Amino acid sequence: MKARLIFTLVAASTLALAVTGSTNSQPLKGKTRTTVASSAKRPVYGQKVTFTATVTRRSGTGKLSGKVMFYDGVILVGVAALRPAEFLRATFVTSVLAVRTHSIRAVYSGNSKFGGGASRVLTVKCDKSTTTQDDPELRLASVFGQPVTLTTTVRAVKPSTAIPKGSVQFKDGGVFVATADVDANANAIYKTSTLGVGTHVIVATYTGGTNFKSSTASPLTVTVGKASTTLTVVGSVNDSPAELSVTFTVTVTPVGPGAGAPSGTIQFANGNTYLGSTTVNQGTLTTKLPRGTQTVTATYSGDGNFTGSSSSVKVTA
């Protein structure tokens, strides 16, 4: 009987040691809870947005550490580290959320003492950024033929800090005249030297795009005046015993910064005596003059785009 009792005690002791050893070799990890929040409820494109993941201890002892992965749907968009503490935050900052609905999720990796876990999905909808335009700037006052530069600047309205992309349409009195791309400095530039004489109302409209809303600048009134001209006249004498025949050659030239090709009529007079006329394109007139010194004046009448001018030449036979 004594021998049997001793055997039973030894067996029970051995079994107890085996169970204790199995339990200590696989310690249970503490539980955690992960949440994620956004700094903006309804951001716009180009706005700086901070996503903050908070990891808290639900059970267990020790220090929290490890990494938090931020996902947009199934795409990993950022990774941030946790520092040891009772509960910690990890942040992911971006300014390039696309214009659509985003499903943001934070996943804590866990460590040797705590298990990982994922947050609930945070739905964030990003809208197009509103834009505004500086009033178009006219670099130069204009006369016909003078190059004119019109510049408008397209800006994203805060909180967006992005530079808009796309193009600006320019209209003159409601009529489309040009399209200019928005450059890296957010400027759209329209250059022309074909504005007619008169008043022009220029309106610049940014057409918008995937990430930006359209906008229209205030109208700009541009007044284009006639360009000045200068006239030169040269007389060529054809002498004969009976009379003096003279061929006059005239040239009408725009005065800078005006440019273009003047048209119209040039009239000739010897004092108060009308001698005849020619056109700018033809440019010559042959007429008879009495002997002696004569002063002949050529007068250009101007046209819709150029002012008149005159010049005199003395002819002696």
C-alpha positions in Angstrom: 0.0 0.0 0.0 2.8 2.4 0.8 4.5 1.7 -2.5 1.3 2.4 -4.5 0.8 5.7 -2.7 4.3 6.9 -3.5 3.8 6.0 -7.2 0.6 8.1 -7.5 2.2 11.2 -5.9 5.2 11.0 -8.2 2.9 10.8 -11.3 0.8 13.7 -10.2 3.8 15.8 -9.5 5.3 15.0 -13.0 1.9 15.9 -14.7 1.7 19.2 -12.9 5.2 20.2 -14.0 4.4 19.4 -17.6 1.3 21.5 -17.6 3.1 24.4 -16.0 5.9 24.3 -18.5 3.5 24.3 -21.5 1.7 27.5 -20.2 4.8 29.5 -19.7 6.3 28.8 -23.2 3.4 30.7 -25.0 2.5 33.9 -23.1 -0.6 35.7 -24.2 -0.1 39.2 -25.8 -1.9 42.2 -24.5 -4.8 43.6 -26.5 -4.8 47.0 -28.2 -7.4 49.3 -29.8 -6.5 51.4 -32.9 -8.6 54.4 -34.2 -7.9 56.9 -37.0 -9.1 60.5 -37.4 -8.7 63.2 -40.0 -7.8 66.9 -39.5 -10.3 67.9 -42.2 -13.9 66.6 -42.5 -14.3 67.6 -46.1 -10.9 68.6 -47.6 -10.3 70.1 -51.0 -7.5 69.2 -53.5 -4.2 70.7 -52.4 -5.2 71.1 -48.7 -2.9 69.8 -46.1 -4.6 66.9 -44.3 -3.2 65.0 -41.2 -4.4 61.5 -40.4 -3.8 60.5 -36.8 -3.9 57.0 -35.6 -4.3 56.4 -31.8 -3.2 53.1 -30.3 -4.4 52.4 -26.7 -3.8 49.5 -24.3 -6.8 47.3 -23.6 -5.0 44.6 -21.6 -1.4 43.5 -20.8 1.6 45.2 -19.5 4.7 46.8 -21.0 5.4 49.5 -23.4 3.6 50.1 -26.7 5.8 50.3 -29.7 5.9 49.4 -33.4 4.5 50.9 -36.6 1.2 52.0 -37.9 0.4 51.6 -41.6 -2.1 53.9 -43.3 -4.1 52.5 -46.1 -6.4 54.2 -48.7 -8.6 51.2 -49.6 -6.0 48.5 -50.2 -3.2 50.8 -51.1 -0.5 51.6 -48.6 0.0 55.3 -48.5 2.1 55.9 -45.4 3.9 54.4 -42.5 4.6 56.0 -39.1 6.4 54.7 -36.0 5.0 54.7 -32.4 7.2 55.7 -29.5 7.0 53.8 -26.2 4.1 55.2 -24.0 0.9 54.1 -22.3 -1.0 55.1 -25.5 0.5 56.7 -28.6 -0.4 58.5 -31.8 1.1 58.1 -35.3 0.5 60.7 -38.0 0.5 60.7 -41.8 0.4 64.1 -43.6 -0.5 64.6 -47.3 -1.5 67.5 -49.6 -2.3 65.4 -52.7 -5.6 63.6 -51.9 -7.3 63.0 -55.2 -10.8 64.4 -55.8 -12.9 61.3 -54.9 -14.0 59.4 -51.8 -11.2 57.8 -49.8 -11.4 54.9 -47.4 -8.7 55.4 -44.8 -7.7 52.7 -42.4 -4.9 52.5 -39.8 -3.2 49.1 -39.0 -1.1 48.7 -35.9 1.7 46.1 -36.4 1.9 45.1 -32.7 5.2 44.1 -30.9 6.4 41.3 -28.7 4.0 42.2 -25.8 1.0 43.5 -27.7 -1.0 42.3 -30.6 -1.8 44.4 -33.6 -5.1 45.5 -35.0 -6.9 47.6 -37.6 -9.1 50.7 -37.1 -12.5 51.1 -38.5 -12.6 52.6 -42.0 -12.7 56.4 -42.0 -14.5 57.8 -45.1 -13.1 61.1 -46.4 -14.4 62.8 -49.5 -12.0 65.3 -51.2 -13.6 68.0 -53.3 -12.2 70.2 -56.2 -10.4 73.3 -55.0 -12.1 76.6 -55.7 -10.0 79.0 -57.8 -9.8 82.7 -58.2 -8.1 84.9 -60.8 -6.2 88.1 -60.5 -7.6 90.7 -62.8 -5.8 90.6 -66.2 -2.8 92.9 -66.4 -2.0 94.9 -69.5 1.7 95.3 -69.8 1.6 98.0 -72.5 -0.8 100.7 -73.6 -1.7 99.9 -77.2 -1.8 101.4 -80.6 -2.6 99.4 -83.7 0.0 96.8 -84.5 1.7 97.1 -81.2 2.3 93.8 -79.4 0.1 93.5 -76.3 0.6 91.1 -73.4 -2.3 90.2 -71.2 -1.5 88.1 -68.1 -3.9 86.6 -65.6 -2.9 84.6 -62.5 -5.0 81.6 -61.4 -4.9 80.8 -57.7 -6.3 78.0 -55.6 -8.5 79.4 -52.7 -7.3 78.5 -49.2 -7.0 76.0 -47.6 -5.6 74.6 -50.8 -2.0 75.4 -51.6 -1.8 73.7 -54.9 -1.0 75.5 -58.2 -3.8 75.0 -60.6 -3.2 73.3 -63.9 -5.1 73.6 -67.2 -5.9 76.5 -69.5 -7.5 79.9 -69.7 -9.7 81.1 -72.5 -9.6 84.7 -73.6 -12.6 86.3 -75.1 -12.9 89.7 -76.7 -16.5 91.0 -76.4 -17.7 87.5 -76.0 -15.8 86.2 -79.0 -13.2 83.6 -78.4 -9.7 84.8 -79.4 -7.2 82.5 -77.7 -6.3 79.8 -75.2 -3.3 79.9 -73.0 -1.9 77.2 -70.7 -1.4 77.9 -67.0 2.3 77.8 -66.4 4.4 76.7 -63.4 3.9 80.2 -61.8 0.1 79.9 -62.2 0.1 82.5 -65.0 -1.7 82.4 -68.3 -0.3 84.8 -70.9 -2.0 86.0 -74.1 0.1 87.9 -76.6 -1.3 89.6 -79.7 -0.6 92.4 -82.1 -3.8 92.2 -84.0 -6.2 94.1 -81.8 -8.2 96.5 -84.0 -8.6 100.2 -83.3 -11.3 100.7 -80.7 -12.4 99.5 -77.3 -12.0 95.8 -76.4 -13.5 94.1 -73.4 -11.3 91.1 -72.6 -12.5 88.3 -70.3 -10.3 85.5 -69.1 -11.9 82.3 -67.9 -10.0 79.4 -66.3 -11.7 76.2 -67.5 -11.0 74.2 -64.4 -10.0 70.5 -64.5 -10.0 67.3 -62.5 -8.9 68.9 -59.3 -9.9 72.5 -59.7 -13.2 74.4 -60.2 -13.5 77.0 -63.0 -13.3 80.7 -62.4 -13.6 84.0 -64.4 -11.6 87.1 -63.9 -13.1 90.6 -64.0 -13.3 92.1 -67.5 -10.4 94.2 -68.7 -11.1 97.1 -71.0 -8.3 97.7 -73.6 -8.4 100.8 -75.8 -6.4 100.6 -79.0 -5.6 103.8 -80.7 -4.5 104.5 -84.3 -0.8 104.2 -84.9 1.1 107.3 -86.1 2.7 107.4 -89.5 5.6 109.2 -91.2 5.6 110.2 -94.8 8.6 110.7 -97.0 8.4 112.2 -100.5 11.1 112.4 -103.2 10.8 114.4 -106.5 12.6 113.3 -109.7 12.8 116.1 -112.3 12.4 115.3 -116.0 13.6 118.6 -117.6 12.4 119.8 -121.1 12.5 123.2 -122.9 8.7 123.7 -122.5 7.9 122.5 -119.0 9.0 120.7 -115.9 7.8 117.2 -115.5 8.3 115.7 -112.0 7.7 112.2 -110.7 7.0 112.1 -106.9 7.7 108.9 -105.0 6.1 108.6 -101.5 6.5 106.1 -98.7 4.2 105.9 -95.6 5.7 104.1 -92.6 4.1 103.3 -89.2 5.8 105.0 -86.2 6.8 102.5 -83.5 5.5 100.8 -81.5 2.8 100.7 -84.1 3.1 98.3 -87.0 1.3 97.1 -90.0 0.6 98.3 -93.6 -1.1 101.6 -94.0 -3.6 102.1 -96.8 -5.5 105.0 -98.3 -4.8 108.0 -100.4 -2.0 110.6 -100.8 -2.8 114.0 -102.2 -0.3 116.4 -103.8 -0.4 120.2 -103.9 1.8 123.0 -105.1 0.9 125.7 -102.6 -2.9 126.0 -103.1 -2.8 124.3 -106.4 -4.0 120.7 -106.4 -1.7 118.5 -108.4 -3.3 115.0 -108.1 -3.3 111.9 -105.9 -2.1 108.4 -105.7 -2.6 105.4 -103.3 -0.2 104.2 -100.7 0.2 101.0 -102.6 1.0 102.7 -105.9 3.3 105.3 -104.2 4.0 107.5 -107.3 2.6 110.5 -109.1 3.9 112.2 -112.2 2.8 115.8 -112.9 3.9 118.9 -114.7 5.3 122.0 -112.9 6.3 125.5 -114.1 10.0 126.4 -114.1 11.5 127.8 -110.9 11.5 126.5 -107.4 8.3 124.8 -106.3 7.3 123.5 -102.9 5.1 120.4 -103.2 3.4 118.9 -100.2 2.2 115.3 -100.1 -0.5 114.6 -97.5 -1.6 111.1 -96.4 -5.2 111.0 -95.3 -4.8 108.0 -92.9 -7.1 105.0 -92.6 -9.0 103.0 -90.0 -5.8 102.0 -88.2 -3.3 104.8 -89.0 -3.3 108.5 -88.5 -2.5 110.9 -91.4 0.8 112.6 -92.1 2.4 114.9 -94.6 5.8 116.0 -95.9 7.1 118.6 -98.4 9.8 118.6 -101.0 11.3 121.5 -103.0 11.8 121.0 -106.7 14.0 123.4 -108.7 14.5 123.5 -112.5 
